[in-house]
Amino acid sequence: MSDTYGEWLKTQREAAGLTPQELADRAIITRSHISHIEAG
């Protein structure tokens, strides 16, 4: 199990085959925001 939400999110995003940009587009937020979340 991941230690942080960011680690979990990255694992789930990668398992879904999505790039950070693709996830950001689907979530209607910026790629930068996804990167910040994943970095913790």
Secondary structure, DSSP 8 states (H G I E B T S, - for coil): --SSHHHHHHHHHHHTT--HHHHHHHHTS-HHHHHHHHH-
